[in-house]
């Protein structure tokens, strides 16, 4: 897997704070755009590409609608019953 620097920074934050929801604003700041006039919605394409690159591990990356995202807690094993639609 080859991540861009921005994707890596986002993934690093999500894993570092696993199990806890991170706001789009916090993800945007980690992405390196805290001083730029960039929409918080600009995070979505990065999350989408991260999921594609994570392949079978993609279900561990969860979007929390209207807030941001989280990397599931290691004790929260995703199964077919708990995966987002």
N, CA and C atoms as an extended XYZ file, in Angstrom:
255
Properties=species:S:1:pos:R:3:atomname:S:1:resname:S:1:resid:I:1 pbc="F F F"
N         0.831       -1.181        0.000 N   UNK     1
C         0.000        0.000        0.000 CA  UNK     1
C         0.873        1.239        0.000 C   UNK     1
N         0.576        2.115       -0.881 N   UNK     2
C         1.269        3.392       -0.936 CA  UNK     2
C         0.286        4.492       -0.579 C   UNK     2
N         0.528        5.141        0.552 N   UNK     3
C        -0.322        6.233        0.991 CA  UNK     3
C         0.343        7.552        0.661 C   UNK     3
N        -0.479        8.562        0.333 N   UNK     4
C         0.066        9.907        0.203 CA  UNK     4
C         0.362       10.396        1.618 C   UNK     4
N         1.117       11.467        1.724 N   UNK     5
C         1.444       12.009        3.044 CA  UNK     5
C         0.173       12.407        3.788 C   UNK     5
N        -0.773       12.991        3.093 N   UNK     6
C        -2.024       13.402        3.745 CA  UNK     6
C        -2.826       12.197        4.198 C   UNK     6
N        -2.928       11.187        3.358 N   UNK     7
C        -3.653        9.970        3.749 CA  UNK     7
C        -2.999        9.342        4.978 C   UNK     7
N        -1.680        9.305        4.972 N   UNK     8
C        -0.965        8.711        6.096 CA  UNK     8
C        -1.232        9.479        7.381 C   UNK     8
N        -1.226       10.813        7.317 N   UNK     9
C        -1.474       11.616        8.519 CA  UNK     9
C        -2.879       11.363        9.062 C   UNK     9
N        -3.855       11.247        8.168 N   UNK    10
C        -5.231       10.967        8.596 CA  UNK    10
C        -5.302        9.586        9.241 C   UNK    10
N        -4.767        8.596        8.562 N   UNK    11
C        -4.798        7.224        9.080 CA  UNK    11
C        -4.057        7.130       10.408 C   UNK    11
N        -2.939        7.814       10.524 N   UNK    12
C        -2.157        7.822       11.753 CA  UNK    12
C        -2.992        8.348       12.921 C   UNK    12
N        -3.711        9.436       12.712 N   UNK    13
C        -4.558        9.995       13.764 CA  UNK    13
C        -5.674        9.024       14.139 C   UNK    13
N        -6.321        8.453       13.135 N   UNK    14
C        -7.432        7.542       13.402 CA  UNK    14
C        -6.967        6.308       14.182 C   UNK    14
N        -5.815        5.779       13.831 N   UNK    15
C        -5.297        4.601       14.538 CA  UNK    15
C        -4.825        4.994       15.933 C   UNK    15
N        -4.138        6.126       16.020 N   UNK    16
C        -3.639        6.607       17.312 CA  UNK    16
C        -4.786        6.791       18.309 C   UNK    16
N        -5.918        7.248       17.826 N   UNK    17
C        -7.074        7.513       18.689 CA  UNK    17
C        -8.190        6.503       18.415 C   UNK    17
N        -7.793        5.251       18.133 N   UNK    18
C        -8.745        4.207       17.748 CA  UNK    18
C        -9.926        4.119       18.710 C   UNK    18
N       -11.069        3.861       18.130 N   UNK    19
C       -12.290        3.726       18.906 CA  UNK    19
C       -12.979        5.035       19.211 C   UNK    19
N       -12.279        6.148       19.038 N   UNK    20
C       -12.862        7.461       19.319 CA  UNK    20
C       -13.136        8.199       18.018 C   UNK    20
N       -14.296        8.781       17.910 N   UNK    21
C       -14.677        9.515       16.709 CA  UNK    21
C       -13.848       10.785       16.617 C   UNK    21
N       -13.297       11.028       15.429 N   UNK    22
C       -12.526       12.237       15.151 CA  UNK    22
C       -13.340       13.127       14.224 C   UNK    22
N       -13.487       14.387       14.577 N   UNK    23
C       -14.268       15.297       13.753 CA  UNK    23
C       -13.553       15.580       12.434 C   UNK    23
N       -14.330       16.001       11.453 N   UNK    24
C       -13.727       16.380       10.170 CA  UNK    24
C       -12.728       17.504       10.374 C   UNK    24
N       -13.027       18.415       11.300 N   UNK    25
C       -12.111       19.528       11.569 CA  UNK    25
C       -10.764       19.013       12.072 C   UNK    25
N       -10.787       18.057       12.999 N   UNK    26
C        -9.537       17.496       13.532 CA  UNK    26
C        -8.775       16.746       12.435 C   UNK    26
N        -9.519       16.002       11.608 N   UNK    27
C        -8.881       15.275       10.513 CA  UNK    27
C        -8.280       16.238        9.500 C   UNK    27
N        -8.987       17.321        9.257 N   UNK    28
C        -8.482       18.332        8.320 CA  UNK    28
C        -7.202       18.947        8.860 C   UNK    28
N        -7.172       19.212       10.160 N   UNK    29
C        -5.967       19.789       10.762 CA  UNK    29
C        -4.802       18.815       10.651 C   UNK    29
N        -5.040       17.538       10.907 N   UNK    30
C        -3.975       16.538       10.801 CA  UNK    30
C        -3.529       16.387        9.353 C   UNK    30
N        -4.477       16.594        8.446 N   UNK    31
C        -4.166       16.470        7.030 CA  UNK    31
C        -3.148       17.526        6.615 C   UNK    31
N        -3.078       18.606        7.373 N   UNK    32
C        -2.099       19.637        7.064 CA  UNK    32
C        -2.709       20.895        6.487 C   UNK    32
N        -4.032       21.035        6.620 N   UNK    33
C        -4.720       22.186        6.024 CA  UNK    33
C        -5.292       23.131        7.070 C   UNK    33
N        -4.771       23.091        8.284 N   UNK    34
C        -5.363       23.896        9.331 CA  UNK    34
C        -5.338       25.393        9.034 C   UNK    34
N        -4.383       25.852        8.245 N   UNK    35
C        -4.300       27.269        7.924 CA  UNK    35
C        -4.914       27.598        6.576 C   UNK    35
N        -5.256       26.586        5.826 N   UNK    36
C        -5.800       26.809        4.485 CA  UNK    36
C        -7.306       26.989        4.545 C   UNK    36
N        -7.837       27.686        3.550 N   UNK    37
C        -9.280       27.865        3.431 CA  UNK    37
C        -9.828       26.674        2.646 C   UNK    37
N        -9.898       25.533        3.319 N   UNK    38
C       -10.313       24.286        2.691 CA  UNK    38
C       -11.519       23.756        3.438 C   UNK    38
N       -12.517       23.341        2.690 N   UNK    39
C       -13.728       22.793        3.281 CA  UNK    39
C       -13.424       21.518        4.061 C   UNK    39
N       -14.147       21.358        5.177 N   UNK    40
C       -14.002       20.124        5.943 CA  UNK    40
C       -14.469       18.930        5.118 C   UNK    40
N       -15.306       19.154        4.142 N   UNK    41
C       -15.798       18.079        3.289 CA  UNK    41
C       -14.683       17.534        2.384 C   UNK    41
N       -13.570       18.221        2.321 N   UNK    42
C       -12.450       17.758        1.509 CA  UNK    42
C       -11.826       16.500        2.094 C   UNK    42
N       -12.220       16.118        3.291 N   UNK    43
C       -11.700       14.910        3.935 CA  UNK    43
C       -12.279       13.663        3.274 C   UNK    43
N       -13.524       13.722        2.831 N   UNK    44
C       -14.224       12.556        2.283 CA  UNK    44
C       -13.432       11.833        1.183 C   UNK    44
N       -12.872       12.529        0.210 N   UNK    45
C       -12.109       11.810       -0.821 CA  UNK    45
C       -10.895       11.069       -0.264 C   UNK    45
N       -10.275       11.625        0.751 N   UNK    46
C        -9.124       10.959        1.364 CA  UNK    46
C        -9.557        9.682        2.071 C   UNK    46
N       -10.674        9.755        2.784 N   UNK    47
C       -11.199        8.576        3.469 CA  UNK    47
C       -11.564        7.502        2.448 C   UNK    47
N       -12.180        7.919        1.363 N   UNK    48
C       -12.568        6.962        0.313 CA  UNK    48
C       -11.334        6.246       -0.252 C   UNK    48
N       -10.288        7.008       -0.548 N   UNK    49
C        -9.067        6.406       -1.088 CA  UNK    49
C        -8.387        5.510       -0.047 C   UNK    49
N        -8.440        5.915        1.215 N   UNK    50
C        -7.877        5.068        2.266 CA  UNK    50
C        -8.590        3.723        2.309 C   UNK    50
N        -9.915        3.746        2.219 N   UNK    51
C       -10.671        2.493        2.231 CA  UNK    51
C       -10.260        1.606        1.052 C   UNK    51
N       -10.121        2.209       -0.119 N   UNK    52
C        -9.724        1.441       -1.305 CA  UNK    52
C        -8.346        0.812       -1.098 C   UNK    52
N        -7.441        1.567       -0.517 N   UNK    53
C        -6.077        1.084       -0.326 CA  UNK    53
C        -5.987        0.055        0.802 C   UNK    53
N        -6.867        0.153        1.786 N   UNK    54
C        -6.839       -0.789        2.904 CA  UNK    54
C        -7.398       -2.149        2.525 C   UNK    54
N        -8.127       -2.230        1.431 N   UNK    55
C        -8.654       -3.505        0.949 CA  UNK    55
C        -9.453       -4.239        2.010 C   UNK    55
N        -9.018       -5.468        2.385 N   UNK    56
C        -9.771       -6.250        3.359 CA  UNK    56
C        -9.855       -5.592        4.742 C   UNK    56
N        -8.970       -4.661        5.034 N   UNK    57
C        -8.998       -3.974        6.328 CA  UNK    57
C        -9.912       -2.749        6.312 C   UNK    57
N       -10.513       -2.443        5.174 N   UNK    58
C       -11.359       -1.259        5.029 CA  UNK    58
C       -12.492       -1.173        6.053 C   UNK    58
N       -13.123       -2.302        6.451 N   UNK    59
C       -14.206       -2.198        7.428 CA  UNK    59
C       -13.785       -1.626        8.781 C   UNK    59
N       -12.490       -1.609        9.067 N   UNK    60
C       -12.026       -1.030       10.327 CA  UNK    60
C       -12.127        0.497       10.304 C   UNK    60
N       -12.183        1.086        9.125 N   UNK    61
C       -12.295        2.530        8.972 CA  UNK    61
C       -13.766        2.874        8.835 C   UNK    61
N       -14.303        3.574        9.805 N   UNK    62
C       -15.731        3.830        9.871 CA  UNK    62
C       -16.028        5.322        9.730 C   UNK    62
N       -17.004        5.661        8.911 N   UNK    63
C       -17.471        7.030        8.785 CA  UNK    63
C       -18.603        7.243        9.776 C   UNK    63
N       -18.552        8.352       10.494 N   UNK    64
C       -19.630        8.721       11.406 CA  UNK    64
C       -20.310        9.916       10.762 C   UNK    64
N       -21.446        9.641       10.180 N   UNK    65
C       -22.158       10.629        9.364 CA  UNK    65
C       -22.365       11.950       10.106 C   UNK    65
N       -22.014       13.026        9.408 N   UNK    66
C       -22.191       14.364        9.942 CA  UNK    66
C       -21.130       14.799       10.939 C   UNK    66
N       -20.217       13.887       11.304 N   UNK    67
C       -19.201       14.237       12.300 CA  UNK    67
C       -17.797       14.050       11.755 C   UNK    67
N       -17.462       12.843       11.345 N   UNK    68
C       -16.104       12.554       10.888 CA  UNK    68
C       -15.904       11.065       10.719 C   UNK    68
N       -14.960       10.518       11.437 N   UNK    69
C       -14.688        9.098       11.289 CA  UNK    69
C       -13.927        8.541       12.467 C   UNK    69
N       -13.749        7.221       12.453 N   UNK    70
C       -12.974        6.566       13.493 CA  UNK    70
C       -12.400        5.275       12.942 C   UNK    70
N       -11.351        4.830       13.574 N   UNK    71
C       -10.799        3.507       13.316 CA  UNK    71
C       -11.338        2.659       14.448 C   UNK    71
N       -12.043        1.602       14.108 N   UNK    72
C       -12.687        0.779       15.130 CA  UNK    72
C       -11.685        0.333       16.183 C   UNK    72
N       -12.167        0.223       17.392 N   UNK    73
C       -11.357       -0.269       18.494 CA  UNK    73
C       -10.993       -1.724       18.208 C   UNK    73
N        -9.766       -2.151       18.496 N   UNK    74
C        -9.373       -3.536       18.220 CA  UNK    74
C       -10.312       -4.573       18.837 C   UNK    74
N       -10.968       -4.249       19.949 N   UNK    75
C       -11.908       -5.177       20.563 CA  UNK    75
C       -13.258       -5.218       19.854 C   UNK    75
N       -13.473       -4.291       18.946 N   UNK    76
C       -14.735       -4.165       18.220 CA  UNK    76
C       -14.556       -4.798       16.845 C   UNK    76
N       -14.522       -6.108       16.801 N   UNK    77
C       -14.255       -6.818       15.564 CA  UNK    77
C       -15.416       -6.682       14.590 C   UNK    77
N       -15.185       -6.105       13.406 N   UNK    78
C       -16.271       -5.970       12.449 CA  UNK    78
C       -16.664       -7.342       11.899 C   UNK    78
N       -17.939       -7.573       11.863 N   UNK    79
C       -18.479       -8.798       11.268 CA  UNK    79
C       -19.509       -8.392       10.238 C   UNK    79
N       -20.030       -9.348        9.510 N   UNK    80
C       -21.044       -9.054        8.501 CA  UNK    80
C       -22.245       -8.359        9.119 C   UNK    80
N       -22.562       -8.653       10.391 N   UNK    81
C       -23.710       -8.048       11.057 CA  UNK    81
C       -23.463       -6.607       11.483 C   UNK    81
N       -22.198       -6.231       11.685 N   UNK    82
C       -21.916       -4.904       12.214 CA  UNK    82
C       -21.321       -3.949       11.186 C   UNK    82
N       -21.054       -4.420        9.996 N   UNK    83
C       -20.460       -3.558        8.976 CA  UNK    83
C       -21.478       -2.537        8.493 C   UNK    83
N       -21.016       -1.319        8.213 N   UNK    84
C       -21.927       -0.305        7.692 CA  UNK    84
C       -22.431       -0.721        6.305 C   UNK    84
N       -23.644       -0.302        5.938 N   UNK    85
C       -24.196       -0.686        4.623 CA  UNK    85
C       -23.404       -0.108        3.469 C   UNK    85
